[in-house]
């Protein structure tokens, strides 16, 4: 009996109503798809805007190649000068230690001579 009711229910829907219902469902589905697509597009645009801000920040922190080369050459020159200065200072330090050893040798020699003279006088 239910099959008769469902068949009678199906028979009671006209072809026009059927197509109108299908058309309405398609329009709702299209509207839903458009809303989803719009929200996804907005999400992606927000991501791109954030990425653009990060790129701008990075570009602000970057140095031009010509400016880098100029500063790099100046730094290399300063490092070379410091290395030369270190070599000179090391040489002076080693020369100073040579002079100190000469001075200590002379003091030791003088003390030895004094001790020998003192020993022979007694």
Buried (B, 14 or more C-beta within 10 A) or exposed (E): EEEEEEEEEEEEEEEEEEEEEEEEEEEEEEEEEEEEEEEEEEEEEEEEEEEEEEEEEEEEEEEEEEEEEEEEEEEEEEEEEEEEEEEEEEEEEEEEEEEEEEEEEEEEEEEEEEEEEEEEEE
